[in-house]
Amino acid sequence: MRHADALDQLAGLLGPRLSRSDAERAQHGRSESHFPTVLPDAVAYPETAAEVQELVRICAEHRCPVTGWGAGTSLEGHGLAVKGGVVVDFTRMNKVLEVRPADMDVTIQPGVTREALNEELRATGLFFPVDPGANASLGGMAMTRASGTTTVRYGSMRENVLGVEAVLADGRIIRTGTRARKSAAGYDLTALMVGSEGTLGLVTELTLRLHGIPEATSAGICAFPDMHAAVTAVMETIQMGIPMARIEFVDAATARAFTAYSGLEMAEAPHLLVEFHGSPESVAQDAERFAEIVADHGASPFRWSTREEERRALWAMRHNGYYAILAARKGARGLVTDMCVPISQLATAVEETQADIAAGSIPGPILGHVGDGNFHAILLIDPDQPAELEEAKRLSHRMAERALRLGGTCTGEHGVGMGKLPYMEAEHGAGWDVMGEIKQALDPLGILNPGKLVRQG
């Protein structure tokens, strides 16, 4: 096995919490998307920042690659140890360290999941809003600068991480940011670490911004005659300044998959799923204003409710969207695309993407967080048909190029990993070289999550 000396020293540090078993290596060698299995040499389960620090020092001494692992829900191969070495699984670092209700912030270890954190916060009247759908670890969400269904109201991880503690490639521990709500003191190292995908350091602690649980919530759904009408309604809603907490789009194919998977009856047509937060009066007013807008665009009557069980059923259906779509084609795997464009270009982007998929031979239901201009196509491929994977990659490639042409980004929330590397130069130009220079300065040996995000030497 490669890197044997490093692994022997790590076994002395961690004992049985360093696993070389085939089963655990295989578990940490798979992704949620189409990438082939890549086995690490070992899986480490640290419990403290001091253990992570010593682990990195050992690996640096032996030039052994180190790849962080949260919940394994990323979609661009972020957690795959493509150069071998050690996968560092943070599931044992899962403590909520301190909740400060008066300051509306919390300090946690990186293995805490978003659902576990919100369960811990229930008695405080506060919650953490960033919701990518999957019950991801918050460390992984920070490293991929995750966003999701509530970003239109509360922002992404970029806006909600106040500071981090991280172990750098040479074993130094740094703390970035403070609990103050603003600072003009030097480079913003927190922003540098958030979204770095574990290529600059391993995060061992996070301080997060919290928000008050809204007094009232209303949520609802409506169908449209076509995609253009739905997307145009979204644009008008945003331009009218209606404060949405969520506004999600699904196309007709996705609606059909939802009906089959969840049992909740949906017309086979494009839909918007919307939620409002505020006082009882404000959420009712917002829902009524939204109903007027969508009616002008030919939508079915906007059905909304403030009942908790109905709202939960609606968003459970949306959060299970990936699995509902996979179930629509038995045995399929999904190549999940991710593009984000300015709101003014959203209708063009969605319509061109739908036409592109319709002209091909594989299904690709579309859904997304259209309030941010961000949407996805889940391209369903038969894993035993290599030609289908190649077609899916071509469709995904055209989506990325389309996003850049329309003034957007090749990835609104999934991150770069391996899958979006081909578009980084086109999106960033010389800026991508600067990213590589930062990587070289902080990780000259290239041991932290090699093969991801920056240009490869």
BELJO-V731106 format. One record per pair of residues at least 4 apart in sequence whose ideal C-beta (glycine too) atoms are under 7 Angstrom apart, sorted by sequence separation. I is the first residue (numbers start at 1). J is the second residue. If there is no record, write none. Layout:
i: (I:I)
j: (J:J)
//
This chain:
i: (3:4:5:6:7:8:9:10:11:14:21:22:23:24:25:31:47:49:50:51:52:53:54:55:56:57:58:74:81:108:112:113:114:115:116:117:132:136:137:138:139:140:147:150:151:155:157:167:168:188:189:190:192:196:198:225:227:228:229:230:231:232:233:234:235:236:250:252:253:254:255:256:257:258:278:280:281:282:283:284:285:286:287:288:289:290:291:292:295:307:308:309:310:311:312:313:314:315:316:320:321:322:323:324:341:345:346:347:348:349:350:351:352:353:354:355:381:386:387:388:389:390:391:392:393:394:395:396:397:398:399:400:401:402:404:411:416:420:423:424:425:428:430:431:432:433:434:435:436:437:438:439:440:443:446:19:46:59:74:100:112:121:136:141:151:155:178:224:237:250:259:266:278:294:305:341:369:370:403:411:416:443:451:1:46:81:100:121:167:168:224:258:259:277:305:326:368:382:403:404:11:30:59:72:99:121:193:237:259:276:357:368:381:403:425:10:29:79:98:165:166:192:193:250:258:294:326:341:367:368:381:416:424:29:46:98:108:118:132:147:325:366:367:411:29:56:69:96:97:118:136:146:147:165:193:237:276:339:366:400:410:26:29:44:97:117:130:145:146:255:276:291:366:381:28:67:96:97:145:163:164:255:256:290:322:354:7:26:145:163:176:177:234:255:353:364:365:379:410:25:67:95:114:132:163:176:255:364:25:28:94:132:133:142:162:163:234:364:439:65:93:96:114:130:132:133:141:252:255:274:350:364:379:93:94:114:130:131:162:176:252:287:362:363:379:410:25:65:67:69:93:94:130:131:252:362:409:436:24:65:66:69:92:131:142:230:251:362:404:435:436:65:66:67:68:69:70:90:91:115:130:250:357:64:67:69:90:96:114:117:129:249:250:20:64:66:68:99:104:113:114:142:272:377:404:19:101:113:249:283:400:404:432:18:19:96:113:114:130:227:248:346:353:99:101:112:113:129:247:248:350:18:59:111:112:130:164:362:17:40:59:110:114:130:163:166:247:346:17:110:111:179:246:110:161:164:246:362:14:108:130:177:244:245:343:361:362:14:245:342:360:364:10:14:244:245:340:341:55:158:161:168:340:418:7:10:167:329:340:418:7:166:167:360:373:417:52:158:166:339:416:14:157:166:167:416:3:13:165:166:234:338:357:374:2:164:165:233:337:356:374:1:70:165:230:325:336:337:372:13:28:32:40:70:164:273:13:32:33:35:38:44:46:71:164:230:336:337:356:31:32:38:41:227:243:38:40:41:42:43:44:45:163:223:225:226:242:334:335:10:13:35:40:41:44:47:161:162:224:273:334:31:40:43:45:46:47:162:223:224:321:334:335:353:40:45:46:90:161:162:223:242:10:31:160:223:242:332:333:9:31:90:145:160:222:264:332:353:145:221:222:332:333:352:29:144:329:331:6:142:221:6:143:144:237:240:264:325:349:143:220:349:143:219:262:325:6:219:237:322:5:105:154:236:335:349:6:217:218:262:348:3:28:217:258:261:337:143:217:233:339:3:28:73:142:233:335:339:345:216:262:337:341:345:71:73:214:215:216:261:339:340:345:71:139:142:214:215:216:233:339:71:215:218:232:341:342:70:71:74:78:217:218:233:258:261:341:342:70:139:216:220:254:257:341:138:229:257:260:340:70:71:218:229:339:340:70:74:248:257:254:257:339:222:340:224:225:338:339:105:224:338:68:224:338:10:103:223:338:222:223:222:222:128:222:3:222:2:3:128:129:220:221:127:220:126:127:220:126:219:220:126:127:218:219:125:126:218:125:218:121:217:153:216:153:152:153:219:110:221:110:152:217:150:152:219:109:110:150:149:107:108:149:107:108:105:106:105:251:105:106:104:105:238:104:235:257:60:60:253:56:60:93:235:254:253:254:56:254:53:57:88:251:52:56:231:232:251:49:231:251:250:49:53:249:78:228:231:249:53:248:249:248:227:228:247:49:153:227:247:249:227:244:68:67:238:68:234:234:231:56:52:52:49:49:149:133:152:151:197:152:197:149:152:197:148:151:200:199:200:200:199:201:200:199:198:199:198:197:199:199:197:199:197:75:148:147:146:145:144:169:168:169:169:169:169:132:34:33:34:33:33:82:78:76:75:76:78:76:77:74:76:77:76:77:74:76:76:34:34:83:82:83:82:78:66:68:63:65:66:67:35:64:63:60:65:60:59)
j: (7:8:9:10:11:12:13:14:15:18:25:26:27:28:29:35:51:53:54:55:56:57:58:59:60:61:62:78:85:112:116:117:118:119:120:121:136:140:141:142:143:144:151:154:155:159:161:171:172:192:193:194:196:200:202:229:231:232:233:234:235:236:237:238:239:240:254:256:257:258:259:260:261:262:282:284:285:286:287:288:289:290:291:292:293:294:295:296:299:311:312:313:314:315:316:317:318:319:320:324:325:326:327:328:345:349:350:351:352:353:354:355:356:357:358:359:385:390:391:392:393:394:395:396:397:398:399:400:401:402:403:404:405:406:408:415:420:424:427:428:429:432:434:435:436:437:438:439:440:441:442:443:444:447:450:24:51:64:79:105:117:126:141:146:156:160:183:229:242:255:264:271:283:299:310:346:374:375:408:416:421:448:456:7:52:87:106:127:173:174:230:264:265:283:311:332:374:388:409:410:18:37:66:79:106:128:200:244:266:283:364:375:388:410:432:18:37:87:106:173:174:200:201:258:266:302:334:349:375:376:389:424:432:38:55:107:117:127:141:156:334:375:376:420:39:66:79:106:107:128:146:156:157:175:203:247:286:349:376:410:420:37:40:55:108:128:141:156:157:266:287:302:377:392:40:79:108:109:157:175:176:267:268:302:334:366:20:39:158:176:189:190:247:268:366:377:378:392:423:39:81:109:128:146:177:190:269:378:40:43:109:147:148:157:177:178:249:379:454:81:109:112:130:146:148:149:157:268:271:290:366:380:395:110:111:131:147:148:179:193:269:304:379:380:396:427:43:83:85:87:111:112:148:149:270:380:427:454:43:84:85:88:111:150:161:249:270:381:423:454:455:85:86:87:88:89:90:110:111:135:150:270:377:85:88:90:111:117:135:138:150:270:271:42:86:88:90:121:126:135:136:164:294:399:426:42:124:136:272:306:423:427:455:42:43:120:137:138:154:251:272:370:377:124:126:137:138:154:272:273:375:44:85:137:138:156:190:388:44:67:86:137:141:157:190:193:274:373:45:138:139:207:274:139:190:193:275:391:44:138:160:207:274:275:373:391:392:45:276:373:391:395:42:46:276:277:372:373:88:191:194:201:373:451:41:44:201:363:374:452:42:201:202:395:408:452:88:194:202:375:452:51:194:203:204:453:41:51:203:204:272:376:395:412:41:203:204:272:376:395:413:41:110:205:270:365:376:377:412:54:69:73:81:111:205:314:55:74:75:77:80:86:88:113:206:272:378:379:398:74:75:81:84:270:286:82:84:85:86:87:88:89:207:267:269:270:286:378:379:55:58:80:85:86:89:92:206:207:269:318:379:77:86:89:91:92:93:208:269:270:367:380:381:399:87:92:93:137:208:209:270:289:58:79:208:271:290:380:381:58:80:139:194:209:271:313:381:402:195:271:272:382:383:402:80:195:380:382:58:194:273:59:196:197:290:293:317:378:402:197:274:403:198:274:317:380:62:275:293:378:62:162:211:293:392:406:64:275:276:320:406:62:87:276:317:320:396:203:277:293:399:64:89:134:203:294:396:400:406:278:324:399:403:407:134:136:277:278:279:324:402:403:408:135:203:206:278:279:280:297:403:136:280:283:297:406:407:136:137:140:144:283:284:299:324:327:407:408:137:206:283:287:321:324:408:206:297:325:328:408:139:140:287:298:408:409:140:144:318:327:325:328:410:294:412:297:298:411:412:179:298:412:143:299:413:86:179:299:414:299:300:300:301:208:302:84:303:84:85:210:211:302:303:210:303:210:211:304:211:304:305:212:213:304:305:212:213:305:213:306:210:306:243:306:244:244:245:311:203:314:204:246:311:245:247:314:205:206:246:246:205:206:248:207:208:207:208:208:354:209:210:209:210:343:210:343:365:169:170:363:167:171:204:346:365:365:366:169:367:167:171:202:365:167:171:346:347:366:165:347:367:367:167:171:367:197:347:350:368:173:369:370:370:350:351:370:173:277:351:371:375:354:371:198:198:371:202:370:371:370:202:202:204:204:205:318:319:369:369:415:371:416:369:372:417:369:372:439:439:442:443:443:448:448:448:448:449:449:449:452:453:452:454:453:336:413:413:413:415:415:442:442:443:445:447:448:413:333:334:335:335:336:418:415:414:414:415:417:416:417:415:417:418:418:419:417:419:420:381:389:450:450:451:451:452:447:449:445:447:448:449:418:447:447:445:450:447:447)
//
